[in-house]
Amino acid sequence: MRRAFLFIIIAALIGSTAWAVRRFISVKRLRESTINIPTPANNRTPDHWTAAVEKVKADRGEPMGGGAAATTPAELRHYSERYWFLATQIADVAKHNLQICRDYFDLAAMIQRGEIVSVPGVSETYVLYGVGQRVNDEAFTPAEDSVADHTALQALAKNLGGRSYNLDDPAAREALKGSMLSSLRPAAFKVLQEVASAYHRQFARPLPVSSLVRPEQYQQSLRRVNRNAVLIETPPHSTGLAFDIDYRYMSGAEQTFVMAELARLKNEGRIEAIRERNANYHVFAFLDGTRPSDDLIASKLDEAVPPGRQAHHASEKKETKKAAKRSSGSKRKPAPQRRQRRRRR
């Protein structure tokens, strides 16, 4: 009996020690994986930003990120038609005949026109953490087959958020790129603030936001390190309507809460959202707060197929009905939309 009791105690000690070691290594890796993330270029209060990041990364005393127990609701899972998710976002672009930004020149012009607004690096309810992490100090160049208008970029360089940037200085160019990427369309920024406010009220932590607008040009360079950066003709982030929420440091309760908030907004027909494998929630805010019609979405399925891949769509009528059941819990069915031709620069 004594030997058996001693064996149980030793086994328990070994188990608890192994758990402690695994936990220490996991937390250490999480911290080291983002240790080089720079302060947002448009952030005027670096101390505030640093304090916010510390709250984001603080040890919860329980599993975080992918190791936490959190059930993904149906609203944030993939549809049975694998390209319906992307087609929904493309449909919103077509619905409003939106311009996407192919390069920094396009983005500068959209900021100058007020279509895209600056998102401060930190607030009481959210913090930009990882936005523009892959920018470089190279000279601004137009995207392939694009006619660049330097006027807007030069104007922004003189004054963007009260700061000027010397386009001949590599460090200044890098900072300007980061500042420009810290932007969204007002409709998306409103959704971001709504989710962040709810999260902050519940957990007294700022919501970590890892990506905002991304020109196609930047998207292509990001694809080398992030396979979720799609290379279709209309990447969602190039619209300025998409942003990503980083859940690497969230507990199971936090993840469950955020996903419930996103599911609610999706059921109201205001957003499209999905839980990605790289520890992000991708959120796309519909420009007018209304989901595109299922017919319009179905018509955009082929455009949602990445280059080099072949579409194998199910019967359109059958798949449209399936997707409609999961696309929105709203009882109000969107009015049919006339198919519009997408305008590109």
TORTORTOR-328707 format. One record per residue (C-alpha): residue in three letters; x, y, z. Coordinates in steps of 0.2 Angstrom, whole numbers, plus 5000, padded with zeros to 4 digits. Layout:
N
AlaXYZ
...
END
This chain:
345
Met500050005000
Arg501450125005
Arg502350084988
Ala500750114978
Phe500450274987
Leu502250334984
Phe502050284966
Ile500450394964
Ile501350544972
Ile502850524961
Ala501750514946
Ala500750664951
Leu502350764953
Ile503050714936
Gly501450754928
Ser501250924936
Thr503150964932
Ala502850914914
Trp501351024912
Ala502251174920
Val503751144908
Arg502551134893
Arg501651294898
Phe503251394901
Ile503851344884
Ser502151384876
Val502051564884
Lys503951594880
Arg503651554862
Leu502051664861
Arg503051814868
Glu504651784857
Ser503551754841
Thr503051944842
Ile504452024851
Asn505052114835
Ile503352194831
Pro503552384829
Thr502552524836
Pro501252584823
Ala501952734814
Asn500452834817
Asn500552814835
Arg500752974845
Thr500852894862
Pro502152744862
Asp501952724881
His500052694880
Trp500352574865
Thr501652474875
Ala500552464890
Ala499052404879
Val500152274872
Glu500752214889
Lys498852184893
Val498552094877
Lys500051974881
Ala499751954900
Asp499751774906
Arg497951724909
Gly498451574920
Glu497551464908
Pro497851404890
Met497851534877
Gly497651544858
Gly497451384849
Gly497751284865
Ala496251364873
Ala494551274874
Ala493351374863
Thr492051304851
Thr491951394834
Pro490151444830
Ala489351394813
Glu489351574808
Leu491351574808
Arg491651414799
His491851384781
Tyr490351354770
Ser490051194761
Glu490451294745
Arg492251324749
Tyr492251494739
Trp490651564745
Phe491551664759
Leu492651754747
Ala491251774734
Thr490251864747
Gln491551994749
Ile491852014731
Ala489952034728
Asp489952184740
Val491352264730
Ala490252234714
Lys488652294723
His489452464726
Asn490652474711
Leu492052494724
Gln493852534719
Ile495152424727
Cys496952484730
Arg498252394719
Asp499752494726
Tyr500152634738
Phe499752764725
Asp497952704724
Leu497852694743
Ala498552874745
Ala497252934733
Met495852854743
Ile496552924759
Gln496553094751
Arg494753084745
Gly494153034762
Glu493652854757
Ile494952784769
Val495252854786
Ser496652834798
Val496552714813
Pro497552774828
Gly498852644834
Val498052634851
Ser496452674860
Glu495652624876
Thr494752484868
Tyr495952414854
Val497752414849
Leu498552394832
Tyr499752244835
Gly500652184819
Val499852304806
Gly501152344792
Gln502452224800
Arg503052174783
Val503352354775
Asn505052394768
Asp506052554765
Glu506052534746
Ala505552674735
Phe503652674730
Thr503352584714
Pro501752564705
Ala500952394703
Glu501052304687
Asp500052374673
Ser499552524684
Val499752704680
Ala500352784696
Asp499752964701
His501153034712
Thr500153184717
Ala499153114731
Leu500653014738
Gln501753174738
Ala500353274747
Leu500153134760
Ala502053134763
Lys501953324767
Asn500553294780
Leu499853134786
Gly499053144803
Gly500153304807
Arg501753214802
Ser502853244787
Tyr503953114778
Asn505453134767
Leu505153014752
Asp507053014749
Asp507452944766
Pro507252754767
Ala506652754786
Ala505352894782
Arg504652794767
Glu504552634778
Ala503652734792
Leu502452814779
Lys501952644772
Gly501552584790
Ser500552734793
Met499552714777
Leu499252534781
Ser498452594798
Ser496852634789
Leu495052574785
Arg493452634777
Pro492352714790
Ala491052574789
Ala492352444794
Phe493152554807
Lys491452574815
Val491252384816
Leu493052374824
Gln492652494837
Glu490952414841
Val491752244844
Ala493252314853
Ser492152414865
Ala491152254869
Tyr492752154872
His493552294883
Arg491952304894
Gln491952114897
Phe493852084900
Ala494652264903
Arg495852224889
Pro496152314872
Leu495652204857
Pro497252164847
Val497052204828
Ser498352134817
Ser497852194800
Leu496852334791
Val496952394773
Arg498252304762
Pro498552354744
Glu498752204732
Gln500552254730
Tyr500852224749
Gln499752074749
Gln500851984736
Ser502352014747
Leu501351954763
Arg500851794754
Arg502651734756
Val502451714775
Asn500551704777
Arg499651574766
Asn497951654771
Ala498451814761
Val497351774746
Leu497951824728
Ile496251834719
Glu495851974708
Thr494952064722
Pro495852034739
Pro494652084753
His495952184762
Ser496252284747
Thr494452354748
Gly494852444765
Leu493252344772
Ala494252204780
Phe495252184796
Asp495952044807
Ile495852014826
Asp497251924834
Tyr496751784846
Arg498451714850
Tyr498451774868
Met496551754872
Ser495851634884
Gly494451514879
Ala493151634887
Glu493851784878
Gln493851684861
Thr492051624864
Phe491451804868
Val492251884853
Met491651744841
Ala489851764848
Glu489951954845
Leu490551924827
Ala489151794825
Arg487851914831
Leu488452044818
Lys488451914804
Asn486751864809
Glu486152044808
Gly486852044790
Arg488152174793
Ile489752074791
Glu490551924784
Ala491851834796
Ile492851674798
Arg494051604811
Glu495751574802
Arg497051444806
Asn498351574809
Ala497551634825
Asn496551774817
Tyr494751814815
His494451894798
Val493052024797
Phe492352104782
Ala491152244785
Phe489752274771
Leu489852454765
Asp488052494768
Gly487752364783
Thr486752244772
Arg487352084765
Pro487352064746
Ser485951954738
Asp486351764737
Asp486151774718
Leu487451904717
Ile488651804728
Ala488351654717
Ser488751744701
Lys490451794709
Leu491051614714
Asp492251604699
Glu493051764703
Ala493351694721
Val494451554714
Pro496351594717
Pro497551584702
Gly498051404698
Arg496551324706
Gln495051244697
Ala493351284703
His492151134706
His490551224711
Ala489051124716
Ser487351144708
Glu487151334709
Lys485351324715
Lys485651184728
Glu487251274734
Thr486451444735
Lys485151374746
Lys486351284758
Ala487451444759
Ala485951554762
Lys485551454777
Arg487251484785
Ser487651654778
Ser486451754789
Gly485251724803
Ser484351884798
Lys482551854794
Arg482552004783
Lys483051944765
Pro484152064756
Ala483352134740
Pro484052074724
Gln485452174717
Arg485852214699
Arg487552144694
Gln488752284692
Arg490352284683
Arg491852314695
Arg492952464691
Arg494852444693
Arg496252564692
END
